[in-house]
Amino acid sequence: MLNKSNSLKTLRKGGWFSNRSTAFQRDLLECGIAKDFEASEALYHYGDTVNGIFAVLEGGVQITVPADDGQEFVIHREGAGFWVGDLALFADSSRLVSVVATQTTRALFFPNSRVTKLVQEKPDYVRDFYALSHENMQTALRIVANLVVTGTEKRLALRLLHLDEGTSKSDGWIEVSQEELAEMIAVSQPTLHRSLHRLADLGLVEVGYGRVLLKDRRGLIANCQN
């Protein structure tokens, strides 16, 4: 059963939902259905018919997109408080990305029919959903901008700083494999390994099995600016 108090607490920690009116938060939450996903289980796949919006309450997800050859690549990870699925819903189109749980994950699902009814009853809420699309576009543009930065080490540092802001963490650790990090900054795994361990040698990060800890955020930012 959905605990609305805990859901509000999680979603109000920051980002799009926390900046909406109390009335909108209440009305939208009434539309939500709690869903649980196992690690590696998809919330939805690229090309799927749109069925609604998701908000991550616990756990985390990774986003993959297909290249022109059809191979899918991990481009980002997010944790609790992340909303996704709005663009395809309001465009009434198919999914442009795949969203997959990286661990046991609980999400709120807002079906098309309920969101459509909510907007029909309160048309002003369309502006709130546009604000969500704007926030997610901001994230997408940031990923693209950081990806074209010259220098593997700088791209890696920028990616880690971005992941540290949103991905689910355990005791401060970013749960992400070196294979996924390599995909995210478009380099080979050996190249990623060398850059990651150089940052570790500088005392800026600590590398664990399938995870990374930022030890000196300011130092990492300064390293990007050199």
C-alpha positions as YAML, in Angstrom:
chain: A
units: angstrom
residues:
- id: 1
  name: MET
  ca: [0.00, 0.00, 0.00]
- id: 2
  name: LEU
  ca: [1.25, 3.47, -0.93]
- id: 3
  name: ASN
  ca: [2.48, 5.57, 1.99]
- id: 4
  name: LYS
  ca: [1.70, 9.07, 0.72]
- id: 5
  name: SER
  ca: [3.54, 10.77, 3.56]
- id: 6
  name: ASN
  ca: [6.80, 8.94, 2.78]
- id: 7
  name: SER
  ca: [6.32, 9.50, -0.96]
- id: 8
  name: LEU
  ca: [5.90, 13.24, -0.47]
- id: 9
  name: LYS
  ca: [8.95, 13.36, 1.78]
- id: 10
  name: THR
  ca: [11.09, 11.65, -0.87]
- id: 11
  name: LEU
  ca: [9.81, 13.68, -3.81]
- id: 12
  name: ARG
  ca: [9.99, 17.02, -2.01]
- id: 13
  name: LYS
  ca: [13.72, 16.71, -1.35]
- id: 14
  name: GLY
  ca: [14.52, 18.62, -4.51]
- id: 15
  name: GLY
  ca: [13.98, 19.03, -8.21]
- id: 16
  name: TRP
  ca: [10.83, 19.49, -10.25]
- id: 17
  name: PHE
  ca: [8.21, 18.12, -7.86]
- id: 18
  name: SER
  ca: [9.48, 20.09, -4.87]
- id: 19
  name: ASN
  ca: [8.93, 23.33, -6.81]
- id: 20
  name: ARG
  ca: [5.28, 22.64, -7.65]
- id: 21
  name: SER
  ca: [2.31, 23.99, -5.69]
- id: 22
  name: THR
  ca: [0.91, 22.04, -2.75]
- id: 23
  name: ALA
  ca: [-2.35, 21.54, -4.67]
- id: 24
  name: PHE
  ca: [-0.54, 20.08, -7.69]
- id: 25
  name: GLN
  ca: [1.56, 17.79, -5.51]
- id: 26
  name: ARG
  ca: [-1.54, 16.50, -3.74]
- id: 27
  name: ASP
  ca: [-3.59, 16.00, -6.92]
- id: 28
  name: LEU
  ca: [-0.80, 14.28, -8.81]
- id: 29
  name: LEU
  ca: [0.07, 11.97, -5.95]
- id: 30
  name: GLU
  ca: [-3.57, 10.82, -5.91]
- id: 31
  name: CYS
  ca: [-2.97, 9.45, -9.42]
- id: 32
  name: GLY
  ca: [0.10, 7.38, -8.44]
- id: 33
  name: ILE
  ca: [0.32, 3.60, -8.21]
- id: 34
  name: ALA
  ca: [3.27, 2.03, -6.37]
- id: 35
  name: LYS
  ca: [5.26, -0.45, -8.46]
- id: 36
  name: ASP
  ca: [8.30, -2.53, -7.52]
- id: 37
  name: PHE
  ca: [11.06, -3.55, -9.93]
- id: 38
  name: GLU
  ca: [13.90, -6.03, -9.53]
- id: 39
  name: ALA
  ca: [17.46, -5.20, -10.57]
- id: 40
  name: SER
  ca: [17.77, -5.25, -14.40]
- id: 41
  name: GLU
  ca: [13.98, -5.10, -14.83]
- id: 42
  name: ALA
  ca: [12.81, -2.46, -17.30]
- id: 43
  name: LEU
  ca: [10.34, 0.24, -16.40]
- id: 44
  name: TYR
  ca: [10.01, 0.51, -20.18]
- id: 45
  name: HIS
  ca: [12.00, -0.09, -23.36]
- id: 46
  name: TYR
  ca: [12.92, 2.06, -26.32]
- id: 47
  name: GLY
  ca: [10.06, 1.95, -28.85]
- id: 48
  name: ASP
  ca: [7.40, 0.92, -26.33]
- id: 49
  name: THR
  ca: [3.98, 2.52, -26.59]
- id: 50
  name: VAL
  ca: [3.75, 5.21, -23.94]
- id: 51
  name: ASN
  ca: [1.67, 4.25, -20.91]
- id: 52
  name: GLY
  ca: [2.49, 6.86, -18.27]
- id: 53
  name: ILE
  ca: [5.05, 8.66, -16.12]
- id: 54
  name: PHE
  ca: [7.33, 7.19, -13.45]
- id: 55
  name: ALA
  ca: [8.84, 8.71, -10.31]
- id: 56
  name: VAL
  ca: [11.60, 6.82, -8.50]
- id: 57
  name: LEU
  ca: [11.00, 6.56, -4.74]
- id: 58
  name: GLU
  ca: [13.70, 4.08, -3.73]
- id: 59
  name: GLY
  ca: [16.57, 2.43, -5.59]
- id: 60
  name: GLY
  ca: [17.77, 3.71, -8.94]
- id: 61
  name: VAL
  ca: [17.53, 3.47, -12.72]
- id: 62
  name: GLN
  ca: [19.82, 3.73, -15.70]
- id: 63
  name: ILE
  ca: [18.88, 5.22, -19.06]
- id: 64
  name: THR
  ca: [20.04, 3.69, -22.32]
- id: 65
  name: VAL
  ca: [19.64, 4.94, -25.89]
- id: 66
  name: PRO
  ca: [20.22, 3.14, -29.19]
- id: 67
  name: ALA
  ca: [22.91, 4.17, -31.64]
- id: 68
  name: ASP
  ca: [22.20, 4.07, -35.38]
- id: 69
  name: ASP
  ca: [23.45, 0.48, -35.48]
- id: 70
  name: GLY
  ca: [20.82, -0.54, -32.93]
- id: 71
  name: GLN
  ca: [23.21, -1.15, -30.03]
- id: 72
  name: GLU
  ca: [22.03, 0.48, -26.80]
- id: 73
  name: PHE
  ca: [24.40, 2.46, -24.59]
- id: 74
  name: VAL
  ca: [24.10, 3.63, -20.99]
- id: 75
  name: ILE
  ca: [24.02, 7.44, -20.94]
- id: 76
  name: HIS
  ca: [22.92, 8.25, -17.40]
- id: 77
  name: ARG
  ca: [21.88, 7.01, -13.96]
- id: 78
  name: GLU
  ca: [19.45, 8.52, -11.47]
- id: 79
  name: GLY
  ca: [18.09, 7.69, -8.04]
- id: 80
  name: ALA
  ca: [15.22, 8.64, -5.75]
- id: 81
  name: GLY
  ca: [13.31, 11.74, -6.82]
- id: 82
  name: PHE
  ca: [13.85, 11.19, -10.56]
- id: 83
  name: TRP
  ca: [10.86, 11.58, -12.90]
- id: 84
  name: VAL
  ca: [10.77, 10.17, -16.42]
- id: 85
  name: GLY
  ca: [8.31, 9.39, -19.20]
- id: 86
  name: ASP
  ca: [6.70, 12.80, -19.62]
- id: 87
  name: LEU
  ca: [8.01, 13.60, -23.10]
- id: 88
  name: ALA
  ca: [6.54, 10.55, -24.84]
- id: 89
  name: LEU
  ca: [3.29, 10.88, -22.91]
- id: 90
  name: PHE
  ca: [2.52, 14.44, -23.94]
- id: 91
  name: ALA
  ca: [3.80, 13.85, -27.47]
- id: 92
  name: ASP
  ca: [1.58, 10.74, -27.66]
- id: 93
  name: SER
  ca: [4.52, 8.92, -29.17]
- id: 94
  name: SER
  ca: [6.73, 5.89, -28.51]
- id: 95
  name: ARG
  ca: [9.54, 5.80, -25.95]
- id: 96
  name: LEU
  ca: [12.86, 7.34, -27.02]
- id: 97
  name: VAL
  ca: [14.96, 5.62, -24.33]
- id: 98
  name: SER
  ca: [14.99, 2.50, -22.19]
- id: 99
  name: VAL
  ca: [14.80, 2.90, -18.41]
- id: 100
  name: VAL
  ca: [16.02, -0.07, -16.36]
- id: 101
  name: ALA
  ca: [16.25, -0.60, -12.59]
- id: 102
  name: THR
  ca: [19.86, -0.84, -11.39]
- id: 103
  name: GLN
  ca: [18.81, -2.41, -8.10]
- id: 104
  name: THR
  ca: [15.59, -3.27, -6.28]
- id: 105
  name: THR
  ca: [13.54, -0.17, -7.00]
- id: 106
  name: ARG
  ca: [10.19, 1.24, -5.94]
- id: 107
  name: ALA
  ca: [8.52, 3.76, -8.20]
- id: 108
  name: LEU
  ca: [5.25, 5.60, -8.50]
- id: 109
  name: PHE
  ca: [3.50, 5.02, -11.81]
- id: 110
  name: PHE
  ca: [1.08, 7.61, -13.17]
- id: 111
  name: PRO
  ca: [-1.03, 6.02, -15.97]
- id: 112
  name: ASN
  ca: [-1.90, 7.95, -19.13]
- id: 113
  name: SER
  ca: [-5.59, 7.91, -18.36]
- id: 114
  name: ARG
  ca: [-5.17, 9.44, -14.91]
- id: 115
  name: VAL
  ca: [-2.75, 12.13, -16.01]
- id: 116
  name: THR
  ca: [-4.95, 13.02, -18.99]
- id: 117
  name: LYS
  ca: [-8.02, 13.30, -16.75]
- id: 118
  name: LEU
  ca: [-6.09, 15.46, -14.27]
- id: 119
  name: VAL
  ca: [-5.02, 17.89, -17.01]
- id: 120
  name: GLN
  ca: [-8.51, 18.00, -18.50]
- id: 121
  name: GLU
  ca: [-9.96, 18.91, -15.12]
- id: 122
  name: LYS
  ca: [-7.21, 21.43, -14.32]
- id: 123
  name: PRO
  ca: [-5.69, 22.73, -17.59]
- id: 124
  name: ASP
  ca: [-3.23, 24.99, -15.76]
- id: 125
  name: TYR
  ca: [-1.36, 21.87, -14.67]
- id: 126
  name: VAL
  ca: [-0.03, 21.53, -18.23]
- id: 127
  name: ARG
  ca: [2.53, 24.21, -17.33]
- id: 128
  name: ASP
  ca: [3.74, 22.06, -14.43]
- id: 129
  name: PHE
  ca: [4.34, 19.10, -16.74]
- id: 130
  name: TYR
  ca: [6.14, 21.33, -19.23]
- id: 131
  name: ALA
  ca: [8.42, 22.31, -16.35]
- id: 132
  name: LEU
  ca: [9.26, 18.61, -15.91]
- id: 133
  name: SER
  ca: [10.10, 18.25, -19.60]
- id: 134
  name: HIS
  ca: [12.26, 21.38, -19.33]
- id: 135
  name: GLU
  ca: [14.18, 19.91, -16.37]
- id: 136
  name: ASN
  ca: [14.77, 16.60, -18.15]
- id: 137
  name: MET
  ca: [15.89, 18.44, -21.30]
- id: 138
  name: GLN
  ca: [18.34, 20.39, -19.14]
- id: 139
  name: THR
  ca: [19.81, 17.10, -17.94]
- id: 140
  name: ALA
  ca: [20.03, 15.75, -21.49]
- id: 141
  name: LEU
  ca: [21.82, 18.88, -22.75]
- id: 142
  name: ARG
  ca: [24.23, 18.74, -19.82]
- id: 143
  name: ILE
  ca: [25.10, 15.14, -20.70]
- id: 144
  name: VAL
  ca: [25.73, 16.11, -24.34]
- id: 145
  name: ALA
  ca: [27.82, 19.16, -23.40]
- id: 146
  name: ASN
  ca: [29.99, 17.21, -20.98]
- id: 147
  name: LEU
  ca: [30.46, 14.44, -23.53]
- id: 148
  name: VAL
  ca: [32.12, 16.76, -26.05]
- id: 149
  name: VAL
  ca: [34.62, 18.16, -23.55]
- id: 150
  name: THR
  ca: [38.18, 17.50, -24.73]
- id: 151
  name: GLY
  ca: [40.18, 15.09, -22.56]
- id: 152
  name: THR
  ca: [39.08, 11.78, -21.13]
- id: 153
  name: GLU
  ca: [39.99, 12.69, -17.56]
- id: 154
  name: LYS
  ca: [37.92, 15.88, -17.66]
- id: 155
  name: ARG
  ca: [34.94, 14.07, -19.19]
- id: 156
  name: LEU
  ca: [35.21, 11.42, -16.50]
- id: 157
  name: ALA
  ca: [35.38, 13.99, -13.70]
- id: 158
  name: LEU
  ca: [32.36, 15.86, -15.06]
- id: 159
  name: ARG
  ca: [30.39, 12.64, -15.39]
- id: 160
  name: LEU
  ca: [31.21, 11.60, -11.82]
- id: 161
  name: LEU
  ca: [30.18, 15.01, -10.50]
- id: 162
  name: HIS
  ca: [26.88, 14.74, -12.35]
- id: 163
  name: LEU
  ca: [26.21, 11.20, -11.18]
- id: 164
  name: ASP
  ca: [27.03, 12.18, -7.61]
- id: 165
  name: GLU
  ca: [24.17, 14.69, -7.66]
- id: 166
  name: GLY
  ca: [21.40, 12.30, -8.53]
- id: 167
  name: THR
  ca: [22.25, 8.61, -8.54]
- id: 168
  name: SER
  ca: [21.33, 6.38, -5.61]
- id: 169
  name: LYS
  ca: [24.27, 6.06, -3.25]
- id: 170
  name: SER
  ca: [25.23, 3.79, -0.37]
- id: 171
  name: ASP
  ca: [27.31, 5.54, 2.30]
- id: 172
  name: GLY
  ca: [28.27, 8.17, -0.27]
- id: 173
  name: TRP
  ca: [29.33, 5.66, -2.94]
- id: 174
  name: ILE
  ca: [28.09, 6.00, -6.53]
- id: 175
  name: GLU
  ca: [26.97, 2.56, -7.63]
- id: 176
  name: VAL
  ca: [28.25, 2.31, -11.21]
- id: 177
  name: SER
  ca: [30.53, -0.16, -12.98]
- id: 178
  name: GLN
  ca: [33.62, 0.78, -14.96]
- id: 179
  name: GLU
  ca: [31.99, -0.71, -18.06]
- id: 180
  name: GLU
  ca: [29.03, 1.66, -17.66]
- id: 181
  name: LEU
  ca: [31.29, 4.64, -16.97]
- id: 182
  name: ALA
  ca: [33.25, 3.87, -20.12]
- id: 183
  name: GLU
  ca: [30.02, 3.89, -22.14]
- id: 184
  name: MET
  ca: [28.91, 7.15, -20.54]
- id: 185
  name: ILE
  ca: [32.05, 9.02, -21.62]
- id: 186
  name: ALA
  ca: [32.55, 7.13, -24.90]
- id: 187
  name: VAL
  ca: [35.96, 5.58, -24.24]
- id: 188
  name: SER
  ca: [37.35, 2.06, -24.08]
- id: 189
  name: GLN
  ca: [37.44, 0.29, -20.71]
- id: 190
  name: PRO
  ca: [41.28, 0.31, -20.55]
- id: 191
  name: THR
  ca: [41.26, 4.09, -21.15]
- id: 192
  name: LEU
  ca: [38.59, 4.56, -18.49]
- id: 193
  name: HIS
  ca: [40.54, 2.39, -16.07]
- id: 194
  name: ARG
  ca: [43.70, 4.50, -16.49]
- id: 195
  name: SER
  ca: [41.86, 7.81, -16.06]
- id: 196
  name: LEU
  ca: [39.87, 6.59, -13.07]
- id: 197
  name: HIS
  ca: [42.94, 5.34, -11.27]
- id: 198
  name: ARG
  ca: [44.83, 8.55, -11.99]
- id: 199
  name: LEU
  ca: [42.03, 10.46, -10.22]
- id: 200
  name: ALA
  ca: [42.35, 7.95, -7.39]
- id: 201
  name: ASP
  ca: [46.13, 8.49, -7.22]
- id: 202
  name: LEU
  ca: [45.46, 12.24, -6.90]
- id: 203
  name: GLY
  ca: [43.24, 11.51, -3.90]
- id: 204
  name: LEU
  ca: [40.13, 12.84, -5.65]
- id: 205
  name: VAL
  ca: [38.16, 9.58, -5.78]
- id: 206
  name: GLU
  ca: [38.20, 6.11, -4.30]
- id: 207
  name: VAL
  ca: [37.49, 3.13, -6.52]
- id: 208
  name: GLY
  ca: [35.60, 0.10, -5.28]
- id: 209
  name: TYR
  ca: [34.05, -2.93, -6.96]
- id: 210
  name: GLY
  ca: [31.24, -1.54, -9.11]
- id: 211
  name: ARG
  ca: [31.27, 1.79, -7.34]
- id: 212
  name: VAL
  ca: [33.13, 5.08, -6.96]
- id: 213
  name: LEU
  ca: [33.40, 7.51, -4.03]
- id: 214
  name: LEU
  ca: [34.12, 11.22, -4.53]
- id: 215
  name: LYS
  ca: [36.65, 12.11, -1.83]
- id: 216
  name: ASP
  ca: [37.41, 15.69, -2.88]
- id: 217
  name: ARG
  ca: [34.60, 17.31, -4.87]
- id: 218
  name: ARG
  ca: [36.30, 20.73, -4.98]
- id: 219
  name: GLY
  ca: [39.53, 19.13, -6.13]
- id: 220
  name: LEU
  ca: [37.68, 17.25, -8.83]
- id: 221
  name: ILE
  ca: [36.09, 20.50, -10.07]
- id: 222
  name: ALA
  ca: [39.48, 22.22, -10.04]
- id: 223
  name: ASN
  ca: [40.93, 19.30, -12.02]
- id: 224
  name: CYS
  ca: [38.30, 19.91, -14.71]
- id: 225
  name: GLN
  ca: [39.24, 23.58, -14.94]
- id: 226
  name: ASN
  ca: [42.98, 23.01, -15.45]
...
